[in-house]
Amino acid sequence: MNVTRRLAVALAAVLSCSAFAQGDWPSKPLKIIVPYPPGGSSDIIARSISQPLSEALKQPVIVENKPGANGNLGADFVAKSAPDGYTLLLADLGALAISPSVYSKLSFDPSKDLRGVTMLAYSPHLLVVHPSVKANNLKELVELSKNSDLNFAVTATGSAPHLAGLSLARATGAKWVYVPYKGGVQSVQDTVAGQTQVLMNGMLATYPHVQSGKLKLLGVSKRERMPLIGSVPTIAEQGVAGYETGTWQGVVVPAATPPAVLKQLNDALITAIRGPEVRSRLAGQGAEVVTMTPTETDKFFNTERARWAKVVQQEQIKLD
């Protein structure tokens, strides 16, 4: 057999194995990596969909938390995983889009090393304060901040809530000291305890503390009021025109994941998140189900990256 013939046979064998592998997918358990500590918005959604996703794919689905470096540790792990559809990253894609602008050195390139599968949900940021803070709306909070020492809890330096707070302060003239944490859960806990006084965080993880009376809600970072909390004015209504931020949970996989696997994952994830029980549970906590195609997800990511790059440059935020 000549060299050309041998190469042709070898190539045919590789293609055949590849086709079989994709057609046989999935044939083992899947792992959802959440790059934040347990209890945050991404973790809540990952655990909400793990069982219906397992039922859709007929394989076990394991949720694993890999926190660190503002979500970049877990994202790097997934970016460098085998592109076979078995390792997924479920994260705040808006926050992930900020990383290339904030960090001077990243061990991966989110826009090149990761590929979108679908968006899952959106929950606006809630502007909340400890009940002891003598402010009942944004205007009163801004005035109080100019005459009192207020600590503003942020999930991490350069995170979406941090940039949301910076944007709000720039627009209103508010003055507070930013206290960075290693995740949203700890920042919420310290605000509940009164160690910090002001917080902006995703509604999904924050609203239960508003319901219990442990936090006081002053505004919502959405263009229109939400039916769930219709009496609470948006930040835009309170004088900051067009103000809208929030946490956008979505799923990405290694960039070289085969299109056929992407399609199966997209279908299964959308089925899981749109299930009546999951949708109802999330809606009751303030999260809207938002799904997209892989192409739409990538487009969203790039739009968010460009949007927040301007804020990062304006505020001169840079981390090593």
ZITA-V721702 format. One record per helix or strand. SS is the DSSP state (alpha for helix, beta for strand). FROM is the first residue (numbers start at 1). TO is the last residue. If there is no record, write none. Layout:
BEGIN
ss=SS from=FROM to=TO
ss=SS from=FROM to=TO
END
This chain:
BEGIN
ss=alpha from=3 to=23
ss=beta from=30 to=34
ss=alpha from=41 to=57
ss=beta from=61 to=65
ss=alpha from=69 to=79
ss=beta from=87 to=92
ss=alpha from=93 to=102
ss=beta from=103 to=103
ss=alpha from=110 to=113
ss=beta from=114 to=130
ss=alpha from=138 to=145
ss=beta from=151 to=154
ss=alpha from=160 to=172
ss=beta from=177 to=180
ss=alpha from=184 to=192
ss=beta from=198 to=202
ss=alpha from=203 to=211
ss=beta from=215 to=220
ss=alpha from=227 to=229
ss=beta from=234 to=234
ss=beta from=246 to=254
ss=alpha from=259 to=273
ss=alpha from=276 to=283
ss=beta from=288 to=289
ss=alpha from=294 to=315
ss=beta from=319 to=319
END
